[in-house]
Amino acid sequence: MKPLLSALLATASVMLPVASAAQAPAQRTDRAAFRALYKELVETNTTSSVSDCTKAARQVQTRLSAAGFAAQDLVLYVPDGRPRDGGLVVTWAGSNAKEPALLLLAHIDVVEAKREDWVRDPFVLVEEGGYFYGRGSSDDKAQAAIFSDTLIRWKQSGFKPRRTVKLALTCGEEGTNERVLNGAGWLVDNRPELVKAGFAFNEGGGGRTAPGGGPETLGVQVSQKSPRNFVLEITNRGGHSSQPQPDNAIYRLAAALTKVSTLQFPVHLNPVSQAYLAQSGALRKDATGVAMVQLARQPGDAKAAETVSADVSLNPLLRTTCVATLIEGGHAANALPQRVTASVNCRIAPGETAAETKAAIEQVIADPQVKVSPSKIQERPVAVTPPLDPAILKPIAAIGAKHFPGIPVIPTQSAGATDATYLSKLNIPTYGIPGLWNDPATAGTHGLNERISTDALYRGRDYIYDLVTHFAAH
């Protein structure tokens, strides 16, 4: 692993024909058009309760048509019976049909947001104090806008891609129940020819904000965990609340959940998580950083694992995790509960299975009266980790060095999940590209007052433009 990582990350000698942010004054003159596109996407409510992704997709289609794209290159798809769950696929044929296509994937749906909870209207783009605020300002309408803007700029400049480039703007990535249709999954199952590609660029890379602003690190997401949900259920005869019983279903479930809270899965690293620990740990000047480097070298080092696990942001990188997220039970205030349930959300490390995770939950509970079942939520396919391919990762790092001198680009494994899981069904290696860094503690992703710095958005736009242009031309 070490020689490969050294080759990937030692990019100072890699010379690529890209224009750095400092060399591209023309990129400053078209920010107004980009901002208008970005604003339109953010201000179009695409939550699952409203779910007008079709409207958002049509807005981008209109802009691409105005830029010169032919109608046959713009496919606005709307799944049967789902008029608001549509999306857009753009295909720009390259001059060399033998080159594998590049797919740019971004979702245009967003997590729910209640106006009464936010400081500002979540569906009005607000620029304030060096930040853009709004639901989707970061996740994932920033990247959707940048990808769309890149194609528009190509048309305006007369650029001709060597390899075919596809853009898929999809709905349903944020869905967490059986009523939500995942657009990437729908395309893979129903229109695979639209998204078939040799490799894909997606969300999930990003980076962390430095204390003084700008990026501290940049990440390229190569691996991700697989979410799986389980339901814990207890039923019994119940009865009148005036006659308490020792097998009260709520108490029994509480005991089971307490045991689940103590469940710690073994350390299970892979080349990507090891690379992250080694590179990120070397940048830190504390005991945790030392332990990270040691654990990357020796995954069986229990002391190092204990130190790294104490950091709640690092612990999920090491192992499968499970946590209780929902609870429901009882039918009356004056009756013993007859049925109680709890939902447990697990994020499974690459190489492990849902069956193994379920067995571990049952083993730690050790109570035959607690039934553990897979949730009825439609789960994503199991994530497949693409290779640490130098042909992909070296240009990502080299172009990053031009835009962000001295900032390392580190392979990462996400504790969450993206639509890359669906592309794995077509054997499309998918990488979450860097460029759009953020501070996890204040970004508001999936939470309140979501934001991204104007610096990250505009510099990330420049970086992603050069990155995609490089791969389109080579």
N, C-alpha and C positions, 0 to 999 in steps of 0.2 A: 504493500500500500504506500509506503513512504516515498519510493522513487516516483510513483505516479503522481502523488500529491505535489511533490516538489516540481514536477514538470508542469502541472496544471497551474500552480500558483506563482512560479517564477516567470512572470510575464514581462519583465522589464525589457527583455531583448526582442519581444514580439512586436513587429512593426506592421501596422495595418493602415490602409488608406482611409482614415475617417477624419472628419472635421471636428475638432474639439469645440467645447462651448465657447472658449475665448476666441476661436478662429471663425465663428459663424455669426457675424452681425445680421445676416439675412434672417436668422432664426428669431431675432428680436422683433422684426417688423410684422410677423404674422401671428403674434400672440393673441391679438384681438379676436381673430377668427377661431383660434383654438379655444379661447376662453368662452366664446359664445356657444360653441359646441358642447363644451364641458358643462356650462351653466344649464343648457337645455336638458341635458341628460339628468343632472342632479335634481332639477326642478320638475321632472316627470316622475310622479309617484309610481314606483314599481314594486311595492311591498306585496306580499302574498294576499293580503286582504283586499287590495285594490288591483294589483297584478296587471297593470297595463304595459307589459313589456312590448307588446305589439306596437303600441304608439311610439315608444322610444326607438324601437328598431326601424320604424317607418321614418322617423325624424333623421336618423343617420343615413338611411337609404336616399332621402331627398338631398342631403348634402353631398353624398357621393355622386349622385346623378348630375347635380349641378357642376361638380368638378370634372365630369367627362366620362364617367363609367357608363358602359353600355348596359341596357336593361338585362341582357342575358347573363351578365356577370354579377348581378345582384339578385339573390334569391331570398325573398321574404317568406319564411315558412310559418305556417300557423297549424299546429296539430289539430286534428279533428275534435270538435267539441270543446276546444280550449281557445276561444277567440282572443283572449288577452295574454296568452302564454307564448306568443310568437317570438321569433328572433330573425336575425339576418346573417346570411353567409355570402361573403364576397370572394370571388375567384379572379385573380390576375395571372393569366398564363405567362410563364417565363419563356425566354428565347431558347432554352435548352430543356426539352421535354424529358431528357434522361435524368436530370437532376431531381432528387426527391423533393417534394413540395414542403414548404414551411407553413404550418398552421399557427395563427395568432388567435388565442382563445381568451375571451373575457365575458364575464356574466354581467347583465344589466339589471338584474333584480337586486333588491336590497332588503335588509332586516327591517321589521316593523319599527316605527318611531311615533310616539305620542307627543303632540304639540305641548300638552300641559306639563310634560316632564322636562322638556328642553328649554334652555335659555333663549334660543332663537328658533324660528320656524324651521323644522328639519328639511322642508322641501322648498326652501328659498336659499340659494347660494349666497353666503355672506362672506365677504373678505374683510377681515378685522385683525389688527395686531400681527400681521405677517402670516395669517392662516386663512385657509378656506374652510368654512363650516357648512355642514349639510349632510344628510343621510346619503351615503354612497360617495361622498367627496373623496374618500380613500378607497373603500371596498365596495365595488370594484370599478366604479365609473371613471376614476382617474385613468386607469389603464385602458378601459374601453374607449375613452375619448382620445387617448394618445395613439392607440393603434389605428383608429379611424382617421385621425389627423395625419398620421404618417402616410397613409394611402393617398389622401387628398394632396399632400405636399409633393408626393411623387408625380402625380398627374400634372400639377402646376409647374414642376421643374423639368418635365420631359424625361424623367428617369425611367429606364426599362429594366425590369428585373430579369436576371438570368435564370433563376429557378422560379417555379410557380409559387405564389404567395396566396394564402387563404386567410380570411378573417371570419371568425364565428362569434357573433354576439348572441348570447343565449340567456334564457330565463330559468328560474327554478333552482339555482345553485344553493341559495340560502334556505331552501325548503326543509322543514323538519317534521312533516307529517304526511300521511298517505294521500292527502288532497292535492299535494304539490307535484307538478310534473317537471322533471328535470330536462331542460332543453338539450343539453349535451348528450344525455343518455338517449333522448328521443332521436336525435340525429344519428347517433351510432347505430341504433336499432332499425331506423326507418330510412335514413338517407345517408348511409356511410360514405358514398362516393363524394358527398359534399365536403367532408372533413378528412378524408383519407390523406395522410401526409407522412413524410419520412421522419419528421420530428415536430414538436410544438413548443411554443412559448406561452406561458400562462402566468397568472398571479402567484403569490406565495413566496417570492424571493425577498424583495424589499431591503430592509436594513434598519439599523437603530440610530436614533438621533444622538449626536455628541452633546455633552453638557453645554458647550458654547454655540450650538447650532451646527447645521450641516450633518453629514453622515459620519458616524463613528465606525461602523462596519457596514458592508454590503453583503447580502446573502443571495445565493442561487439555490433555490429549493430543488433538490434532487430526489428526496425521499419524503414520504408522509405516512402517518399512521392511519389505520382504518377504523372509523367509528362503528360501534355496534351497541345496540341498546337491549337491555334485558329487563324483564318484569318479575319482581318478587311478589308472590301472592299467598295469602293465608285466608282460609275460610273455615268457619266452624258454626255451631248451632246458634250462637248468640244468646239472647235472653233479656230479662229485665235488668235494668241498671241497679236495682235495689239488691240484687243478688250477684255480686261480683264472682267471677270464675277465675281459677288459676291460669287457664289457657286463653286469656284475653288476647284476641288477634292483634290488637294494636301494640300491646306490650311485647308480644312475640316478634312482631315485625321490627319493633324498635331494637330488640336484642340482635336480630339478624343484621340490621343496618349498622349497628355498632361494630359488629364483627367485620362487615365489609369495609368499614372505615379503617380497619387495621391491616387490610389486605395489601401487601406489597409484593409485586411480582419481581422475579429475578432480573438482574441487569441483562439486557439483550441488545448489544451493539451491532452495527453493520459498518461497512466502509464509509458511508456518508456520516453517520453519527460520530464515528471515530475521527473523521477528518474535522468535523466541527469542534469537537472537544480539544483536539490538538491545536488547531489554529486559533480558536477563541481563547483557550486557556493561556496560550503563550502571550496574548495581548494583555492579560490581566496581571496585576501586581499584588495579588493576595493569595491566601491559602487555598481558596477555591480554584483559582487558576492553576496552581501547582497540582492540585488533585485532578483537575480536568486533563492535564497533559499526561499525568501518570495513568489515569484510567484508560485513556486512548491507547497507551502502550501496553497496559496489562488490564484488560477488562475484568479479570478475576480479583483485582485488588479490592478487598472488602472495605478497608479503611478509606481509600480514595472514593469509592462509591458512596460511602456514608457522608463524606464531606460534600460531594457534588449533589447528592440527593437532598441535602438540607436547603438548597436553593430551589424554591417552588417553580421557577422558570426553567430550571435545568432538569429537574427530576423526570418530567415527561419524556425527555430525550433519551433517558436510559432504559425505560421499561414500559410495559403496558400499564395503563392506569384505569381505574374504575371509580366512579363517584355517584352517589345518590343525587338525583335532580328533581324528582317529582314524587309526591305521596298523596294517596287518596284512600279514604276508608270511612266506615260507619254509615248509618242511615238515619239515626235519630239521636238527639241529645240525652234521651232517657232510656236508651237501649244499648246492650252490649253489641259491639261490632260483629257482624257476620262475615264481612269481607273487607280486607285491606290490601292495598297494592302499593308498590314503590317502583319507580323507574330508576335504573342504574345505567349510566352512560359510560361506556368503555372506549378507550382509544388504544387499539391493538398495535403493538410493535410489528414492523415488517418481519415476516418469517414465522409469526405465530398465528393461530387460528381462533375463530369464534368458539369452536367446540372446546378448545383448551381453556379459553377464558371462562366460559360457562362452568366448566368442571372445577376451576379454581374457586369461583364464587360459591358453588355448592359445597366444596370441601371446607372453606373457612366458616360458612354458616353452620354446617353439620347439624341440620335440623330437617328431618324428613317432612315435617308439616309445612315447610316453606318451599313452595313450588317456584322454580326458576325457569323462565321461558324466554325465547327470543321475542322482542317487541314486534308489533304488527307494522311498525314504521318501515316503509320501503327503504332498505339500506343500499348504500353505494356498493359497487364492486370492490373487491379487495385491491388495495393499491399495489402496483407493481413498480419497484424501484428501477429507474433507467440506469444505464451505465454511467460511470464518471468518465465520459467521453472527452478526451482532449480537444477533438475537433469542434466541440460545442463550448467547453468550459474555458479553453485558452482565449478565444476571442472575447468572451464575456468579461474575463478578467482584464485583458489587454485594453479593451475600449474603456472599461471602468477606470483603469489607471490614467487614461488621458483626461477623462472628465472629472475624476476624483483622485488626484495625485496623493499617494501615500495611504489611501484607504483600502484595506484588504477586502477581497471578494472571497467569501468562505462558503463552501458547500454546506447546506443545512438540511435538517429533517424537521418537517412540521408536525406539531402535535395535533393540528387540525386536519382538515381534508378539503380538497378542491375537486373540480371537475376533471382533473387529470385521471382520476380513478376510472372514469368512463372511457377515456381514450385508450386506456390499457387494454380494453377489449379488442381494439384494432391494432394492438402492438405498436402504438405511437409513443416513442419516448418523449416525455413532457417535462419541461424545466420551468420552474418559477423564476423569472428573471429579476435581477436587482434594479435599482434606480429610484424607486419610490420609498424612501426610508421614512420611518415614523417612530414616535416614542410610545411603546405599548401602554405605558401608565396613563397617558393623556390623550391617546388617539381617539378614544371613544368608539372603536370598532365593535360593532354589534351592541354598543351601549349608548350612553348619552353624549350629545354634543360632539359627534364625530367630526374630525378635522384632519387636515394635512397642511403642512407649511407651504406657502407659496414658493419658497426656495426649492423644496423637494419636488413639487409638481412641475415647475418650469425646468429645473435642471434634470429631473428625471425624464421629462419629455425629450430633451436634447440627447440624453444618453440612449434612450430606447430608440429614438429615430436612427441614430448612428448604428446601433446594434442590429436592428432589423435590416437596415440598408446594407450593412456588411454581408449578412447571410443571404439576402436576396441577390446580391451581386456575385457571390462566390459559390 
